[in-house]
Amino acid sequence: MQHNYIAENEYLNYCYLEGENTESTRTQYIEIFPKTIVNKVVSPDLGLCYSMNPYQGCEHGCIYCYARNTHEFWGYSAGLDFEKKILFKRNAPQLLEEKLTSKNWKPFVIALSGNTDCYQPIEKELEITRNVLKVFLQYKHSVSIITKNALILRDLDILSELAKDNLVHVSISVTSLKESTRRLLEPRTASIQKRLKTIEILSQNNIPVNVMMAPIIPSINSDEIFSVVKKISELGALSAAYTIVRLNGAIGEIFTDWVNKTLPDRANKILNQIMDCHNGHLNDSHYGRRIKGDGKIAEQVAIQFQLARNKYLKGKKLPPLNYTLFDKDQSSQLKLF
């Protein structure tokens, strides 16, 4: 893989978006040049779909993030390197267009992002995700987006056009309604109020919104299921889903160190309850169990979430994505970029 190191700069958490107390930390942005961008996902937990990731690594710094392990593939650590060495794919829009116009491609939902947030702070400058969305709109191809950053509202113009033809679903990650909890788990993400406002604005513009309460961590945010689902329904969200935290690979050690330092009075309780959800381990990689967990605590979470959906989201659902308008027979749109 060819690397091009661009100048390092002081990153002050993009406070104009996140509203955080600044923490000076040096982040390095590294351009990489992949030959493909769309990946086939065949996980039995997710069903058949495709994903693409304009960025590898994520400045949001969420302590539980399952994507941390993927940074080791690039020769970096799952800890600070994941947050401070951000790989970006400026050629992502061109690669997407090549895929959509390839001979054997048939329209199927492509998820932004299956790994790291496509609206992390550097996107404000690089606009890779915005240019990717232009390609989806140009070819009338469906796309699903998941993010926890209010920066998505910058692209309201494109999202609104996609939504007119049922070509887009947006998932907003909301793990808590408590700002104190958010600051602990997700130190450089958009505030809870900004995320809730994002749900409201997207919904007001007829863009279908799902909310991901992911992950649910016992004894940290597991008591908020009803309050989260109630709030996001009031703001216009059409559905909600969740996952149980699983600390796979290096994340187990990273999270254990973090929880012992950050929440020492209940660290053992939290870790033991996570293990209760995974047959005595911090992680369970078995398909069918790993996302929702197993055991009494996981069962209680599942019951609560179903009750909350039945009470606050009854009669609501995401509209099906439209695959009938896709048109690959167009001249190259690279001039857009």
Backbone hydrogen bonds in HBPLUS format (Angstrom, degrees):
<---DONOR---> <-ACCEPTOR-->    atom                        ^
c    i                          cat <-CA-CA->   ^        H-A-AA   ^      H-
h    n   atom  resd res      DA  || num        DHA   H-A  angle D-A-AA Bond
n    s   type  num  typ     dist DA aas  dist angle  dist       angle   num
A0004-ASN N   A0031-GLU O   3.06 MM  27  5.22 145.2  2.18 151.1 155.3     1
A0031-GLU N   A0004-ASN O   3.20 MM  27  5.22 153.4  2.27 152.6 144.7     2
A0011-TYR N   A0025-THR O   3.36 MM  14  5.95 160.6  2.40 148.6 153.4     3
A0017-LEU N   A0014-TYR O   2.86 MM   3  5.79 161.6  1.89 127.7 133.1     4
A0018-GLU N   A0014-TYR O   3.13 MM   4  6.30 165.3  2.15 144.3 148.2     5
A0019-GLY N   A0015-CYS O   3.03 MM   4  4.81 153.7  2.10 117.1 124.2     6
A0028-GLN N   A0084-LYS O   2.71 MM  56  5.95 171.9  1.72 165.2 162.5     7
A0086-ILE N   A0028-GLN O   2.87 MM  58  6.22 150.4  1.95 162.6 170.3     8
A0030-ILE N   A0086-ILE O   2.81 MM  56  6.03 166.6  1.82 155.2 157.8     9
A0088-PHE N   A0030-ILE O   2.91 MM  58  6.18 155.2  1.97 142.6 148.4    10
A0032-ILE N   A0088-PHE O   3.01 MM  56  6.07 164.6  2.03 161.4 162.2    11
A0039-ASN N   A0051-SER O   2.78 MM  12  5.26 172.7  1.79 162.4 165.0    12
A0051-SER N   A0039-ASN O   2.85 MM  12  5.26 155.1  1.91 147.0 155.5    13
A0041-VAL N   A0049-CYS O   2.78 MM   8  5.27 169.0  1.79 156.3 153.7    14
A0049-CYS N   A0041-VAL O   3.22 MM   8  5.27 156.5  2.28 145.2 148.1    15
A0046-LEU N   A0043-SER O   3.07 MM   3  5.37 139.2  2.24 107.0 117.5    16
A0047-GLY N   A0043-SER O   2.86 MM   4  5.84 142.7  2.00 157.9 169.7    17
A0050-TYR N   A0109-VAL O   3.38 MM  59  6.44 146.6  2.50 155.3 160.6    18
A0111-ALA N   A0050-TYR O   2.72 MM  61  6.09 161.9  1.75 138.9 143.2    19
A0052-MET N   A0111-ALA O   2.97 MM  59  6.27 148.3  2.07 173.5 165.7    20
A0089-LYS N   A0054-PRO O   3.00 MM  35  5.34 145.2  2.13 164.4 166.3    21
A0056-GLN N   A0087-LEU O   2.90 MM  31  4.99 156.2  1.95 141.8 146.8    22
A0087-LEU N   A0056-GLN O   2.91 MM  31  4.99 158.0  1.96 152.7 155.8    23
A0058-CYS N   A0082-PHE O   2.87 MM  24  6.18 145.7  1.98 147.1 158.4    24
A0188-ARG N   A0060-HIS O   3.17 MM 128  4.56 149.9  2.26 153.2 145.7    25
A0065-CYS N   A0062-CYS O   3.29 MM   3  5.58 167.2  2.30 114.6 118.4    26
A0063-ILE N   A0185-LEU O   3.09 MM 122  5.76 150.3  2.18 154.7 163.4    27
A0068-ARG N   A0065-CYS O   3.29 MM   3  5.87 167.5  2.31 113.6 117.4    28
A0070-THR N   A0067-ALA O   2.98 MM   3  5.43 136.9  2.17 111.0 122.4    29
A0071-HIS N   A0068-ARG O   3.09 MM   3  5.71 154.5  2.16 115.2 122.4    30
A0072-GLU N   A0069-ASN O   3.10 MM   3  5.71 152.7  2.18 114.0 121.1    31
A0073-PHE N   A0070-THR O   3.11 MM   3  5.48 147.1  2.22 105.5 114.4    32
A0074-TRP N   A0071-HIS O   3.07 MM   3  5.47 143.6  2.21 106.3 115.7    33
A0076-TYR N   A0071-HIS O   3.24 MM   5  5.55 158.2  2.29 143.6 139.0    34
A0075-GLY N   A0072-GLU O   3.02 MM   3  4.94 159.7  2.06 102.8 108.6    35
A0082-PHE N   A0079-GLY O   3.15 MM   3  5.60 129.8  2.42 108.4 119.7    36
A0083-GLU N   A0080-LEU O   2.99 MM   3  5.23 130.6  2.24 103.3 116.3    37
A0084-LYS N   A0080-LEU O   2.87 MM   4  5.98 137.4  2.06 150.3 163.9    38
A0085-LYS N   A0081-ASP O   2.85 MM   4  5.21 145.8  1.97 146.0 144.2    39
A0092-ALA N   A0089-LYS O   3.05 MM   3  5.49 157.7  2.11 121.3 121.5    40
A0095-LEU N   A0091-ASN O   3.01 MM   4  6.26 163.6  2.04 159.2 164.5    41
A0096-LEU N   A0092-ALA O   2.88 MM   4  6.07 154.5  1.95 153.0 159.9    42
A0097-GLU N   A0093-PRO O   3.01 MM   4  6.25 161.2  2.04 148.2 152.9    43
A0098-GLU N   A0094-GLN O   2.97 MM   4  6.25 156.6  2.02 148.8 155.2    44
A0099-LYS N   A0095-LEU O   3.03 MM   4  6.29 148.9  2.13 141.9 150.1    45
A0099-LYS N   A0096-LEU O   3.06 MM   3  5.06 116.7  2.48  94.0 109.6    46
A0100-LEU N   A0096-LEU O   2.90 MM   4  6.20 166.8  1.92 160.3 162.8    47
A0101-THR N   A0097-GLU O   3.01 MM   4  6.09 147.0  2.12 147.3 155.3    48
A0102-SER N   A0099-LYS O   3.18 MM   3  5.17 161.0  2.22 103.6 109.2    49
A0105-TRP N   A0102-SER O   3.32 MM   3  5.62 160.9  2.36 110.1 115.7    50
A0144-SER N   A0110-ILE O   3.00 MM  34  6.16 162.4  2.03 142.2 145.2    51
A0112-LEU N   A0144-SER O   2.61 MM  32  5.97 164.0  1.63 165.1 171.0    52
A0146-ILE N   A0112-LEU O   2.73 MM  34  6.23 142.6  1.87 132.4 140.7    53
A0123-GLU N   A0120-GLN O   2.89 MM   3  5.81 161.7  1.92 138.6 144.0    54
A0124-LYS N   A0121-PRO O   3.05 MM   3  5.92 158.5  2.10 124.7 129.0    55
A0125-GLU N   A0122-ILE O   3.05 MM   3  5.54 137.3  2.24 109.5 119.5    56
A0126-LEU N   A0122-ILE O   3.04 MM   4  6.33 170.5  2.05 156.4 158.8    57
A0127-GLU N   A0123-GLU O   2.85 MM   4  5.08 157.6  1.90 132.2 139.2    58
A0131-ASN N   A0127-GLU O   3.18 MM   4  6.32 158.1  2.23 140.3 145.6    59
A0132-VAL N   A0128-ILE O   2.91 MM   4  6.19 144.5  2.04 146.9 157.8    60
A0133-LEU N   A0129-THR O   2.93 MM   4  6.23 157.4  1.98 153.0 158.1    61
A0134-LYS N   A0130-ARG O   3.11 MM   4  6.45 141.7  2.27 140.6 151.0    62
A0135-VAL N   A0131-ASN O   3.35 MM   4  6.66 144.1  2.49 136.5 144.1    63
A0135-VAL N   A0132-VAL O   3.02 MM   3  5.25 125.2  2.33 100.7 114.4    64
A0136-PHE N   A0132-VAL O   3.16 MM   4  6.63 158.1  2.21 151.0 156.4    65
A0137-LEU N   A0133-LEU O   2.95 MM   4  6.19 160.9  1.99 150.6 155.6    66
A0138-GLN N   A0134-LYS O   2.86 MM   4  6.01 161.3  1.89 146.3 151.9    67
A0139-TYR N   A0135-VAL O   3.06 MM   4  6.26 159.2  2.11 154.7 158.4    68
A0141-HIS N   A0136-PHE O   2.93 MM   5  4.97 167.4  1.95 145.5 149.2    69
A0140-LYS N   A0137-LEU O   3.15 MM   3  4.93 157.2  2.20  99.8 106.8    70
A0327-ASP N   A0139-TYR O   3.22 MM 188  5.41 157.5  2.28 136.0 141.2    71
A0143-VAL N   A0167-LEU O   2.85 MM  24  6.23 148.3  1.95 148.4 156.3    72
A0169-HIS N   A0143-VAL O   3.21 MM  26  6.75 145.3  2.34 146.3 154.9    73
A0145-ILE N   A0169-HIS O   2.93 MM  24  6.32 159.2  1.97 152.2 158.6    74
A0171-SER N   A0145-ILE O   2.64 MM  26  5.98 161.3  1.68 159.8 166.7    75
A0147-THR N   A0171-SER O   3.03 MM  24  6.51 152.8  2.11 162.0 168.7    76
A0173-SER N   A0147-THR O   3.00 MM  26  6.12 157.8  2.05 142.0 148.0    77
A0152-ILE N   A0149-ASN O   3.42 MM   3  6.46 177.6  2.42 124.7 124.7    78
A0153-LEU N   A0150-ALA O   3.05 MM   3  5.98 165.1  2.07 128.1 130.6    79
A0154-ARG N   A0151-LEU O   2.95 MM   3  5.63 158.4  2.00 120.4 126.6    80
A0155-ASP N   A0152-ILE O   3.00 MM   3  5.69 149.0  2.10 117.1 124.2    81
A0156-LEU N   A0153-LEU O   3.17 MM   3  5.06 151.2  2.25 114.8 111.4    82
A0159-LEU N   A0155-ASP O   3.00 MM   4  6.23 173.6  2.01 162.5 164.6    83
A0160-SER N   A0156-LEU O   2.90 MM   4  5.85 154.8  1.96 143.3 149.5    84
A0161-GLU N   A0157-ASP O   3.35 MM   4  6.56 152.5  2.43 137.1 143.4    85
A0162-LEU N   A0158-ILE O   2.98 MM   4  6.31 158.6  2.03 153.6 159.7    86
A0163-ALA N   A0159-LEU O   2.85 MM   4  6.03 156.2  1.91 148.3 155.2    87
A0164-LYS N   A0160-SER O   3.17 MM   4  6.38 140.0  2.33 140.2 149.0    88
A0165-ASP N   A0162-LEU O   3.18 MM   3  5.76 146.3  2.30 111.9 119.8    89
A0167-LEU N   A0162-LEU O   3.00 MM   5  5.03 155.1  2.06 133.9 137.7    90
A0166-ASN N   A0163-ALA O   2.98 MM   3  4.72 168.5  2.00 108.3 109.3    91
A0322-ASN N   A0166-ASN O   2.78 MM 156  5.42 151.8  1.86 160.8 161.3    92
A0170-VAL N   A0208-PRO O   2.99 MM  38  6.21 159.5  2.04 160.5 167.1    93
A0210-ASN N   A0170-VAL O   2.80 MM  40  6.14 159.8  1.84 151.3 157.9    94
A0172-ILE N   A0210-ASN O   2.91 MM  38  6.44 150.0  2.00 157.8 161.5    95
A0212-MET N   A0172-ILE O   3.00 MM  40  6.09 155.2  2.06 131.2 139.2    96
A0174-VAL N   A0212-MET O   2.96 MM  38  6.06 156.0  2.02 141.1 148.6    97
A0181-THR N   A0178-LYS O   3.12 MM   3  5.35 123.4  2.45 101.4 114.6    98
A0182-ARG N   A0178-LYS O   3.03 MM   4  6.35 163.6  2.06 154.7 159.6    99
A0183-ARG N   A0179-GLU O   2.91 MM   4  6.07 158.2  1.95 149.8 154.8   100
A0184-LEU N   A0180-SER O   3.30 MM   4  6.48 145.7  2.43 134.7 142.7   101
A0184-LEU N   A0181-THR O   3.15 MM   3  5.18 122.4  2.49  96.2 110.4   102
A0185-LEU N   A0181-THR O   3.02 MM   4  6.27 169.2  2.03 160.9 162.3   103
A0186-GLU N   A0182-ARG O   2.72 MM   4  5.36 160.2  1.76 150.0 156.9   104
A0189-THR N   A0186-GLU O   3.36 MM   3  5.77 144.6  2.49 132.1 125.0   105
A0195-ARG N   A0191-SER O   3.00 MM   4  6.34 155.0  2.07 150.3 157.6   106
A0196-LEU N   A0192-ILE O   2.87 MM   4  6.14 160.3  1.90 156.6 162.0   107
A0197-LYS N   A0193-GLN O   2.95 MM   4  6.10 157.4  2.00 145.0 151.5   108
A0198-THR N   A0194-LYS O   2.91 MM   4  6.09 143.7  2.05 138.8 149.1   109
A0199-ILE N   A0195-ARG O   3.01 MM   4  6.36 154.8  2.07 148.9 154.3   110
A0200-GLU N   A0196-LEU O   3.07 MM   4  6.37 158.7  2.12 146.8 152.4   111
A0201-ILE N   A0197-LYS O   2.89 MM   4  6.13 163.4  1.92 153.2 156.9   112
A0202-LEU N   A0198-THR O   2.95 MM   4  6.04 171.2  1.96 154.1 157.0   113
A0203-SER N   A0199-ILE O   3.02 MM   4  6.08 162.3  2.05 145.5 151.0   114
A0204-GLN N   A0200-GLU O   2.92 MM   4  6.09 154.0  1.98 146.6 154.0   115
A0205-ASN N   A0201-ILE O   3.12 MM   4  6.33 132.7  2.35 140.8 152.5   116
A0205-ASN N   A0202-LEU O   3.08 MM   3  5.18 134.9  2.30  97.3 110.1   117
A0207-ILE N   A0202-LEU O   3.02 MM   5  5.28 162.2  2.06 149.9 147.9   118
A0206-ASN N   A0203-SER O   2.99 MM   3  5.06 152.0  2.07 113.9 113.1   119
A0238-LEU N   A0209-VAL O   2.85 MM  29  5.83 160.5  1.89 161.8 167.0   120
A0211-VAL N   A0239-SER O   3.00 MM  28  6.38 150.0  2.10 132.2 140.3   121
A0241-ALA N   A0211-VAL O   2.93 MM  30  6.41 152.1  2.01 161.0 165.9   122
A0213-MET N   A0241-ALA O   2.83 MM  28  6.17 171.2  1.84 162.6 160.8   123
A0216-ILE N   A0243-THR O   2.74 MM  27  6.10 157.5  1.78 157.9 164.8   124
A0245-VAL N   A0216-ILE O   3.10 MM  29  5.79 163.6  2.13 147.7 143.3   125
A0220-ILE N   A0217-ILE O   2.98 MM   3  5.50 152.5  2.06 143.2 142.0   126
A0221-ASN N   A0217-ILE O   3.13 MM   4  5.70 162.0  2.17 151.7 157.3   127
A0224-GLU N   A0221-ASN O   3.14 MM   3  5.63 165.5  2.16 120.1 122.0   128
A0228-VAL N   A0224-GLU O   2.88 MM   4  5.92 163.6  1.91 164.0 167.4   129
A0229-VAL N   A0225-ILE O   3.11 MM   4  6.25 176.4  2.11 156.3 157.4   130
A0230-LYS N   A0226-PHE O   2.97 MM   4  6.00 161.3  2.01 148.3 154.1   131
A0231-LYS N   A0227-SER O   3.08 MM   4  6.11 162.8  2.11 141.4 146.1   132
A0232-ILE N   A0228-VAL O   3.00 MM   4  6.21 171.9  2.01 161.5 163.0   133
A0233-SER N   A0229-VAL O   3.11 MM   4  6.10 148.0  2.21 141.8 150.0   134
A0234-GLU N   A0230-LYS O   3.14 MM   4  6.38 154.9  2.21 146.4 152.7   135
A0235-LEU N   A0231-LYS O   3.21 MM   4  6.50 136.0  2.42 141.1 152.7   136
A0237-ALA N   A0232-ILE O   2.98 MM   5  5.55 152.7  2.06 163.0 154.3   137
A0236-GLY N   A0233-SER O   3.07 MM   3  5.23 160.2  2.11 105.7 112.0   138
A0244-ILE N   A0291-ILE O   2.71 MM  47  5.75 171.2  1.72 166.5 169.7   139
A0247-LEU N   A0282-LEU O   2.90 MM  35  5.42 168.9  1.92 143.1 140.3   140
A0251-ILE N   A0248-ASN O   3.10 MM   3  5.60 143.7  2.24 141.6 137.8   141
A0252-GLY N   A0249-GLY O   3.39 MM   3  6.24 154.1  2.46 120.0 123.2   142
A0254-ILE N   A0250-ALA O   3.17 MM   4  6.43 164.5  2.20 151.4 156.1   143
A0255-PHE N   A0251-ILE O   2.76 MM   4  5.79 171.3  1.77 156.2 158.4   144
A0256-THR N   A0252-GLY O   3.02 MM   4  6.02 159.8  2.06 141.7 148.0   145
A0257-ASP N   A0253-GLU O   3.03 MM   4  6.14 164.2  2.06 147.7 151.4   146
A0258-TRP N   A0254-ILE O   3.03 MM   4  6.20 158.4  2.08 143.9 150.5   147
A0259-VAL N   A0255-PHE O   2.81 MM   4  6.00 169.3  1.82 162.2 163.5   148
A0260-ASN N   A0256-THR O   3.12 MM   4  6.17 155.9  2.18 145.1 151.2   149
A0261-LYS N   A0257-ASP O   3.22 MM   4  6.37 143.0  2.36 140.6 149.7   150
A0261-LYS N   A0258-TRP O   3.18 MM   3  5.28 126.6  2.48  96.9 110.3   151
A0262-THR N   A0258-TRP O   2.77 MM   4  5.84 154.6  1.83 154.7 163.0   152
A0263-LEU N   A0259-VAL O   2.89 MM   4  5.22 154.6  1.95 129.4 137.9   153
A0266-ARG N   A0263-LEU O   3.15 MM   3  5.83 150.0  2.25 118.5 125.8   154
A0267-ALA N   A0263-LEU O   2.93 MM   4  5.60 108.2  2.46 150.2 168.5   155
A0270-ILE N   A0266-ARG O   3.00 MM   4  6.24 164.1  2.03 156.8 160.9   156
A0271-LEU N   A0267-ALA O   2.97 MM   4  6.17 171.6  1.97 159.2 161.0   157
A0272-ASN N   A0268-ASN O   2.89 MM   4  5.94 160.6  1.93 147.6 153.6   158
A0273-GLN N   A0269-LYS O   2.94 MM   4  6.07 152.9  2.02 146.7 153.9   159
A0274-ILE N   A0270-ILE O   2.96 MM   4  6.21 150.1  2.05 147.7 156.1   160
A0275-MET N   A0271-LEU O   2.99 MM   4  6.22 158.5  2.04 146.1 152.0   161
A0276-ASP N   A0272-ASN O   2.92 MM   4  6.16 140.5  2.07 137.0 148.2   162
A0277-CYS N   A0274-ILE O   3.01 MM   3  5.25 137.1  2.20 100.6 112.8   163
A0278-HIS N   A0275-MET O   2.98 MM   3  5.10 155.2  2.04 105.1 113.1   164
A0280-GLY N   A0275-MET O   2.80 MM   5  4.51 145.7  1.92 144.5 141.2   165
A0294-ASP N   A0277-CYS O   2.72 MM  17  4.84 151.3  1.80 127.4 136.8   166
A0281-HIS N   A0278-HIS O   3.12 MM   3  5.31 148.7  2.22 106.5 115.9   167
A0289-ARG N   A0286-HIS O   3.18 MM   3  5.77 160.3  2.23 129.6 135.5   168
A0290-ARG N   A0286-HIS O   3.03 MM   4  5.62 152.7  2.10 172.1 172.0   169
A0293-GLY N   A0289-ARG O   2.67 MM   4  5.11 141.0  1.82 153.0 160.4   170
A0299-GLU N   A0295-GLY O   2.96 MM   4  6.13 148.8  2.06 145.8 155.6   171
A0300-GLN N   A0296-LYS O   2.90 MM   4  6.17 154.1  1.97 148.9 155.5   172
A0301-VAL N   A0297-ILE O   2.99 MM   4  6.28 156.9  2.05 151.4 157.5   173
A0302-ALA N   A0298-ALA O   2.99 MM   4  6.20 162.0  2.02 147.3 152.0   174
A0303-ILE N   A0299-GLU O   3.01 MM   4  6.25 158.4  2.06 149.9 155.2   175
A0304-GLN N   A0300-GLN O   2.98 MM   4  6.17 166.2  2.00 150.3 154.2   176
A0305-PHE N   A0301-VAL O   2.90 MM   4  6.08 162.6  1.93 154.7 159.6   177
A0306-GLN N   A0302-ALA O   3.03 MM   4  6.19 157.8  2.08 145.5 151.4   178
A0307-LEU N   A0303-ILE O   2.96 MM   4  6.17 162.1  1.99 152.9 157.9   179
A0308-ALA N   A0304-GLN O   2.88 MM   4  6.08 158.0  1.93 149.4 155.8   180
A0309-ARG N   A0305-PHE O   2.94 MM   4  6.17 159.3  1.99 147.8 153.0   181
A0310-ASN N   A0306-GLN O   2.94 MM   4  6.12 161.4  1.97 148.8 154.2   182
A0311-LYS N   A0307-LEU O   2.96 MM   4  6.12 145.3  2.08 144.1 153.4   183
A0312-TYR N   A0308-ALA O   2.88 MM   4  5.94 168.8  1.89 155.5 158.4   184
A0313-LEU N   A0309-ARG O   2.84 MM   4  4.91 148.8  1.94 131.4 138.6   185
A0316-LYS N   A0313-LEU O   2.99 MM   3  5.42 160.8  2.03 136.1 136.9   186
A0330-GLN N   A0328-LYS O   2.93 MM   2  5.72 134.9  2.13 106.2  92.7   187
A0336-LEU N   A0333-GLN O   2.87 MM   3  5.78 170.5  1.88 128.9 132.2   188
A0337-PHE N   A0334-LEU O   3.02 MM   3  5.72 163.7  2.05 119.6 124.3   189
